[in-house]
Amino acid sequence: MAKKIVRVLIVDDSAIVRQTLMDIFSSDPEIEVVGAAADPYIAAQRLQEVKPDVITLDVEMPRMDGITFLHKLMSQHPIPVVMCSSLTEAGCETTLKALEYGAVEIITKPKMGVRLFLEEARIRLCDAVKAAAEAKVRPISTRKTNPKLTADVMLSKPTAAMMRTTEKVIAVGASTGGTEALREFLEMLPTDSPGIVVVQHMPENFTASFAKRLDSLCRVSVKEAEDNDTVVRGQVLIAPGNRHTLLKRSGARYFVEIKDGPLVCRHRPSVDVLFRSAARYAGKNTVGVIMTGMGDDGAKGMKELKDVGAFNIAQDEATCIVFGMPNEAIKAGGVDVILPLGLIAHEVIKRGN
């Protein structure tokens, strides 16, 4: 049976970017560009004429910024949105805010460069749009709520020197929809949780801001992983965008290695790279977690983890934005238990202690 053609509306104030995106999407037979708009007001008119499956949306535009338009769109007429960012440092926090407002994915604006860069950009852009088309989007609430705080808000987090090393390590992989799923998961963890290494498919320059945001919300410490960082209790290491992250071991000490390399399973960082390194260096002391995302990254690695005695958890279909990655891991025979997002933290704590 032929695959469904994904209909895309491009919203960007740059004519060059609009044309480049049109050329890239038109090169994929599974994508059809149904329109382009220079700002949200024109986009609103286009939406009355065409019914796209996905919108790609710039952040900074005249008349109305992309974040405001996204908020209006997702609160009134939800549609999968992929934010298109130039990755300026000042814009990272703004674009991460878009994920809270319901954007499915972040992609990097294409830049002219060497052939390899352009080919990788084409793969990522097309995959992001096709993943968004499969996403389950819901209206966002416009009512603001205050977070429920505990006494931990007044207590300082333990420093790395205060944390002891552990023989258990948690390896987590996520993609489309994963930023908010990770937030919910990590917010449930206590300060003495087992050490965690996370691969979230995300462009470079965003992972540091993403980690900083999580660190401000969670009782565990969260940081962007750096080469040779030790994996310790109470700390979460987020793989840096555009670089692979591997788990290694020296005696009783787990640490991460950050490496350049080709796209693996169409991604860099790759969940498979993390999981397979965990299978090799941590083995049965690993708890693997696969969350929402399109594609099959992590499926082979999770099966390798299970084969060496690790315990593996998959997020269930009902709570996934896209059930691709967990489903592929389940079909590969690498999953021990399938759980809704709200129960994963409890299982991780039970298995990690």
N, C-alpha and C positions, 0 to 999 in steps of 0.2 A: 504494500500500500504506500502511495506517495506521501511524503511528509508534508505537513501543513506549511504553507508559505507565511512567514512572519512579516506583517505589514508595519513599517516604521515611519514615524514622523520625526524629523530632525528640527530642533529648535536651538539656534545659535546666531548671534549677531554678526559673526564673521562670515562673509561670503566665501572666503577661501576654505574655512573649516567646513561649512555646509557642503561645498563641492567635493572636498576630500572625503568626507563621510559618505556622501552619495556614491562616489566611485568605489569606496571600500565595500559598502553594503551591496552594491549592484554586482560585485564580483562573486557574491555568494548566491547560488541558485535557490537557496531556501529563504532569502530575504528580499522583500520588495519595498522600495522607498515610495511612500504614497504622498509625500509632501515635505516641504521645508518652510521654516518660518524664522524671521529675523528677531522676533521678540515674542513674549507671552501673549500680547494682545492679538497679534497675527495668528499665533498658534491656536488661540481660542476660536477664532473664525474658521481656521482649517478643521478643527475638531467638529464643527457643525457640518462640514462637507464630507469628511472622510472618517472612518473608524479604524484607527491604527491599533495594532496589538501592543505596541511599545512606543514610548516617546524617549528620544535622547534629548537631554536638557542641559544647556549651559548654565553656569552659576551666575556670572556677572553679565547683565544685559541692560540695555536702555529701557526706560519707562517702567519696567518691573523686573526685579531680580528673580533668578531661577528658584531660590528657596521660597520666596513668597508665593510664586506661581504653583510650586509643588504642594505647598500647604493647602492652598485653595483647591487644587485638583484632587488631592487625596482625601480631603474632608467632604467633598461634594460628589465627585465622579471619579472614583479610584481607577487608575490604569497603571500598568507596570511602567516605571520610569527609571531610566539609566542616566545618572548624572555624568556630565562630560566636563572634566576639569583640566586646567592647565598646570595643576599641581604646584601653584605658587604657595610658599610656606604660609603666608598670611591666610590663604584660603582653605587650609586643611581643616581647621575647626569648623568653618562654615559648611564645608562639604560633608563632614561627619554629622553635622546637624541634619543634613538632608536624609541620612539613613534613619535617624529617629523619626523623621516626618514620613517615612514610608518608601523612600527610593530603594530600588532593588539592588542596585550595583553602582560602583564608581568605575569609570574608565578614563584613561589618559587621552587627552586630545592628541591626535596624530601630528607628528612633526616630520619635516623632511629630513632624511638622513640616509644612512647606509641601507642597502637592500634588506639585510637581516632584520634590522630594527623595524622597517616598514612591514615586512612579512609577519613578524611577531605581533605588531600592532594590529594588523588585519585579523589575525587569529583571535586575539583577545577581544577586539571590538565585536566581531561577528558572534563569538561564543557568548559574550555578555548579553547581547540583544536576544539571542535564541533562549538563553537561560531565563531572561526576564519574561519572555512570552509564556513560559511555563509556570511562572510564579503565581502564588495565591495572594492577591492584594485585598485589603479590607479598608473601609473608611477609617480614618484616624479620628480620635476624639479631640475636640478643640478645648475641652475643659482641662485646666491645669490642676494637677494634684501635687501635694507636697510629699516628698519621700518619707517613709517611716524610718525613723532613726533609732539606733540603740546607743547604749553607753559607749560603744566603740568609737563614736564620733568624737569623744573627748579624750580617747586614748591614742597614744602614738603607735605607729606600726613598728614591729620589731625590725631591726636592721639585719642585714645579711649575716653579720657577725654573731647575732643572737640566735640565728636559726641553725638547727642541726641538719646534717645531711641525712638522707633517707634512702633506703634501698628500693622503695617504691617510686615510680615515676608515672605521670599521667600524660599521654600523648593525644592531642586533640586536633582534628581536621574539620574545616568548614569552608563554605564558599557562599553562593548566593543566599542572602538572608542571614548569613552567619554573624554579622556584626551585632545585631540585636539579640540573637540567640546566645551568643557568647556572653553578652552583658548580663542577661538573665541568669545564665548558668553560673557565672563567676560571682555574681552578687550573693548567691546562696552559700558560698563556701566560707568556712570559718578561717581564722587567722593561721591555724596550724595545719592547713590542708597539705596533702602531698605536693611536691614540686610538679609544676605543669609546664609543658611546652606546647604552644599552639601554632598551627599553620592556618591562617585565614587568607584566602585569595584576595589580595588587595594591592594596588599599585604602590611603588616606592614613594617615600616621603609622607605617606598617610599613616603607616603603621606606628610611627613614633607618637603622632597626635592621638591615634586610636588607643594606644597603650596608656598614654597620659590620662585620657578621658576615663578609661576603665579603672585606673589607679585611684582616681578621685571618687569613684562610686563604690568600690569593693573593699572588703576588709582585708583580703589578700593584697600583697604588693604586686603591681603589674608594670612591666617595662618592655621596651623593644629589645630583643635579644642582640647581644654583641658577641663576637667571636670569643670563645673560651669562658663565657659566663657559666657559673656553677648552677646546677639545678638543685634548689633547696626548698625545704618546707616553707609554706606561706608565700611563695613567690610564683608568679606566672610570667613566662618568657614568650613574647609574641614574635614570630619569625619576621624579619624585615622584608618589606616588599622588594620584589625583583631579585632576591637571593635565596638560595636553598639553605635550609637549616637541618642539621643532622644531630642526633643524640649520640654522644660518645661516653666512654667510661674509663677512668684511671683509678684502679683500686676500688675503694668504696665511693668514689666521687663521680657523679654524673656531670657532664658539661655539654655545651653545644658548640658545634663547629658551623660557621657561616661561610658559604662557598658560592662562587659564581658557577655557571654551568648552563647547559641548554634547557629549553622548556621540557619538562617531564610531565606526561599526561596533559600536555598543552598548558602547563602552568609553571611558574617560578615565583615564589616557592611552591613546592609540590608536597601534598600530604603523603604520597607514596614514599618520597625520599625520607621524610621524618619517620613514618611507620616502619619502613624496612631497616633503617638504622637502629630504631628502638628494638626491633626483633633481634638484631645482631648483638647489641651491646647491653640491653636490659632484659630481654627475653621474657620469662614468666613473671618478672617483677614489674611488668608494664600493665597499665590499664589503658586500653585504647578507646577513644570516643570519636565517632563520625557523625557529623551534624549536617544540616540542610545545605544543599548545593547541587548544581547540575553536573552531569558527567559521571566519570568513574574514578576520579583521582582518589586514592586511598584504599580502593577495593583489594588490590593485590597485596598491598602492604599489610592490611588488616588480616588477610588470610594467613600471611607469614607470621604475624603476631600470634594468632590463635594456634598455629601449628607448633609454636615453641612454648605454649602454655600460658600466654597472656589472657586476660579477661577483657572482652570487647563489648562496647555498648553502642547501639545505633539509635538515633532519634527517630521517633515514629512518624508515619506519614501525616497524621492529623495536625501535628505541630510544626512540620517543615514548611518553609516557603516553597522549596523545590525538593522533592523526595529522591532526586537522582543518585547522589553519592551514597546515602544510607542504603537505598534499595540495591545498588550494585554490590555493596559490601555484603549485604544479606544474601543475595543470589550467589555470591562467590563462596559462601560458607564460612565467612570470617567473623560472624557476629554471635555472641552468646545471649544477649538480651536486647529487646527493642523496647524503648521507654519514651513516654512523652517528655518534652523538654523540662518540665517542672520537677521531674523525679530523677534526672540524671545526676545532679549534684549529690543527692543522698546516696546513690549507688556508688559514685566515685569515692566518697568518703568511707563507705563501708568496705569497699574492695581495696582502698589504698592504705588502710591502717593495719 
